[in-house]
Amino acid sequence: MPIRQRLARSIYYWTHYFYVTVPENDYYYGVCMALIWLWLKTKTVKQESILAVKDIGVQVRTVYWGGRSVSKFIDQHKIDDIIINEGITMWQIKSYMAILVKQQDRMVVVFEHLLPRLRPVLLDVYWGTRAVIFPHSTQDDLLMK
């Protein structure tokens, strides 16, 4: 069972227990729902960004609604390639940008939570990042691969 379904089920049972056992149930039910809503809101992604610096590397950053920020820096010498990949599900195809890091099994997905559209956002970010990280390669060289 996916984690969101388990979370929703546990929230339902927990609030139902609170609603039945606590005498002033309207007040406590409202407070519980407000606390759960705030907790879920802090886990929601507000902003994702990529910063490519010439001759240094790439920083991938995620900011959550609660104010928490998670950053990952990838040194330019460790970057093997920057790609646009497609994830296929039963009902849709989502394009995403990823960074292949040398000597790692997993790639770093740049906009992992927000997943912007391929045109124009993702392609503009892709070509801009490639121009900064790999300045000697041209667009024609990449299309020939």
Secondary structure, 3 states (H helix, E strand, C coil): CCHHHHHHHHHHHHHHHHHHHCCCHHHHHHHHHHHHHHHHHHCCEEEEEEEEECCCEEEEEEEECCCCEEEEEEEHHHEEEEEEEEEECCCCEEEEEEEEECCCCCCEECCCCCCCCHHHHHHHHHHHHHHHHCCCCCHHHHHHC
